[in-house]
């Protein structure tokens, strides 16, 4: 099933939370939804889930417009909220029975689904224990299990790995990859760029309620003005003549000298690095230490949204 956000807009009084957001989540893929604090992600997720009505625009599932309230189209959706919603003192299995009942599941079908989601989230051996005795990662995994009981074809995950240990994070990643492999469409929000790089087939970056980019990671890296970086350390800093020559080399986009450490930004490290080292050596500057770093999603994100601290 395809989930389409079509020109979504939402205001809260004088504040425009979402101004113009459009994208499509397709079966078998994970779509990463990124943005700084206050960018409009939570409001967008709320509209995708049918919890908040857009002021204009619409959300459709296979061409059917999603409404708020008790819209039967919502049965195709599973929502994993950032805030964990569990009955803390009831055993995990009873939590699943409760949430399954809300979806109208009963008897053997419910028992079968409970067994399936417990296995998928690696919680089968803790089904009789209450969430109050679980680690943060186990509670997150049970939260995901509750959202999967009715076999939704579209899953919305709002920061599902906040505060979890590395083992649980990897278990959640494995679950997401299994779900995508089964043909589900997933929308995934997080502040952890490395998670998006690993999981997401397509990435949508929003800020101030608008879509700034919508592409694969490779496409974003190719289309955004970000550079790979080469860092070189010297006993004596390169002089002005050497720096001018380095700055004029083909492919070099920026140089910065801080003490005896030279930082060189370049479109292609493979061709730029030998040229930089050769030119500096010819000028009598011998490199003592060299490190390189290729541009990544965080570079793209900061290039598009800026580096100003966001607290709201």
N, C-alpha and C positions, 0 to 999 in steps of 0.2 A: 504493500500500500504506500502511496505517495502522500506526504504531508506538505502542504503548500501554505506559506505565509505570503499573503498578497497585499502589499502596500499598507501594512498595519500602522495605525496611529492611535495614540492614547494620551490624554491630558488629565492631570489631577489639579484642578483649579487653574492657576496661572502657569503651572509647571508642565512642560511637554516631556513626558517620559519616553515615548516612542514617537518619532516623527515620520519615518518612512522606512519600513523594514519589509523586505521581500527575500525569500529564499525557498528552496525545495529540499526536503529530506527524502531520499529514495531508498527502496528496499535493498538490503544487503550492504549498506554503507553507514558509517558513523560520521555525522556532521558535528564539528566542533563550533560552539557558539562562544566567542570571546569578546571581552570588553572590559574597560576599567570599572571601578566602583561608580555607580550612578549612570552607567552607559545605557541602561534600559534592558539589560538581560533578563532580570527577574520579571519585569512586566511583560516582556515578550514571551517568556515561558508560561506565565499565567494565562496569556491569551491563547497560546498553542494548546494548553490543557483545557480550555473552555471555562476557566475560572473567572476570567475578566473579559468583559465585552469590549471589543475595539470601538473607538469613536468612529473610525472609518477603516476600510479594508476588511479582509476576512481571512479565516483559516479554513482550508478545505482538506478533506481526506478522500482521495480518489474522486475528486470533483464534488463531493457533498459538503456543503457549508457546515462548519461546526458551530453549534450554539452553546449558550450557557445553560445552567440548570440540568435537569434530567434528560439530556439529549442522548438517545441511544447510540449515536455515532461515537460517543466517548468510550464505548466498550472496546474500541480498537486501540485505545491509548492506555499506556501505563505511565505513571508519574512517580519518580523517585525524588522526593523533596530534600532540600538541603537540611532542614530540621527533621530529625528522626522522629517518626510517629509510630510508637509501639506501646503496647500495654506492658509496662516494665515488670510487673510481678507475676504475669501469667507465663507458662512455659511457651517456648518458641512455637511448638505445634499448635497450641491454643490461639496464639496470635494469628497464625495462618488460617486456622478455622474461622476466626472472627472476620478477618478481612475477606476470606473466600466467601463467607456468607453474605457480605455486602455486595458481592458480584453475583449473587444468586446461585452459588455453587453449593451442592449438598451431596451427602452420601459418598458412593464410590468415586464419582468424578472428582469430588473435592479431595478425597483421600489420595487419589492418584496424582493430582496436581501438587499436593503438599509434598509427597514423596519426591516428585520430580524437581521442584524448586529447591528443596533441602539438599538434594544431591548436587544440583547445579551450583549452588552457593557454598558447597562444602560445609554444611551445617547438620548433616544427617545424624551425626553422633552426639549432637547437643540439642536435639529436638525437645527433650524433656526438661531443659533448663530455662529459667526465665532470663530475659534480656538484662535484668539488673545484675546478673552474674557474668555478663559477656564483656569482652574487651570492646573498645570503640570500633575496631574493624569488624568484629562479629556482628555488632548491632547494625552497622552499615549494610552488611551482607544480608541480614534478615530483613532490613528495610527494602532492599532490592527484591528479595524473594516475595514479599507481600505484593509488590507491584507487578509480579509476573504470573500470579495465580490464574488470572483469566486469559492467559495466552495472548497478550496484546501484540499487534503487528507493528506498533509504533511505540517506542519507549523514550520518555523525556527524563534525562538524568541531570539534576541540578547539583553540581559539586558533590558527587557521591563519594569522594575519597578524603574529605576534610577530616583531619585528625586521626587518620588510621596508620597502622604500622606497615612497614614495607611488605610483609608477607600478605596481609589482607589486601593491600593495594594491588599486588600482583594477582591475587585471587579474583578481585573485582575486574581487573583487566581481562583475565581469562574468560570470565563470564560474559563480558561485553563482546569479546571476539567470537564466542560461541553464538551469541544471539544474532550478531551481524551475519555470521556464516549460515544461520538458519533462514536468512532472508528478511529479517526485521529491519526497519528504519529506525535509527537512533539519533537523538539530538543530545549532545553532551556539553555541559558548561563546566568550566573549571578555571582556576587562576594558575594552574601548573602547566606551563608550556610544554614540558617534556612529555606529559600525558597526551596532549593533543598531537604532538609529533609522532608518538607511537601508535595511537588508536585511530585517528581521524582521517578519513578519505578526502574530506572537504572541510574547509575552514571559513567561517563567516566571522568577520571582525566588525563590531558595531561600537559607536561612540556618539554621545549626544543624541541617541535615539535613531541614528541613521547607519546604514550599512556602508562601511569604508572599503571592504574587500570581501570577495567570495570566490575562492579558488582552492586548488590543491596546494599542499605545502610547496611543491616544486614550482607551481605557478606563481605563488606569492613571492618566493625568493627571487624568481626571475623578473617579476614586474615591479618590485619595490626597490627603492634606492638604498639598498643595504650592501655592505662590503665585508669581505673576509679580512681578517686582521693578522698581521705579522708583527711580533714584538721582539726587538733585538736589544741586548744589553752589551755595553762597551765599557772598558776601563776609562776611556776618555770620550766625551760626547762628540759626535760628528760636527764639523764646522759648518758655517753658512753655505760655503760653496758646495760641499757634499750634499747638504740637505736640498739645495736648489736642484742639483742634478737628479736626486732621487725623486723629487716631486714632479719632474718633467718626464720620468720614465713612462712608457706606454702601459696603460692598465692601472697605474697608481692613482687613486682618487683623493687621498688625504694623507698627510704625515703630521705627527705630533712628537715633540721631544720634551721629555720630563726628566731632567737631570742627565743621567747616562743611559736612559731607556728610550728607545726610538720605536714608535708605533706607526706602522704603515698599513693603510687600508687599500685593498686592491680587489678588482673584479675577479681575478683568477690568481690564486696563490701559486699554482703550479708554474706559471710563467713569470710572475712578478718576483717571487722570492729569489731565484738564481740571479736575476738582474740586479736586485737591490744589493745582495751580498757581494757580487762581482764589482759593482761600482764603488761600494764603500771600501772594499779591500784594495782596489786600485788607488784610492785616496789615502791608504795607510791606516785604515780603521779595521781592527780585527775583532770580529764578533765573539763574545765570551759565552753568550747564552741566547738561544733562539726558541721561541714558541709560536705556534700558529693556531688560529681558531676560525673555523668556517662560520659564515653567517647562519643564524638559526631563526626560529619562529619568534623568539623574544626580541631579536633585532627588528624584525618586520613589525611586530606589535608596537614597540616603542617609536619606531619611525612613523607609524600611522597615527598613533594616539598621543604622542608626546611623552615627556619624562616628568611632567608636573605631578606631584604627589596628590592622590585622590583619597580623601577620608570619608566620603559619603557616596 
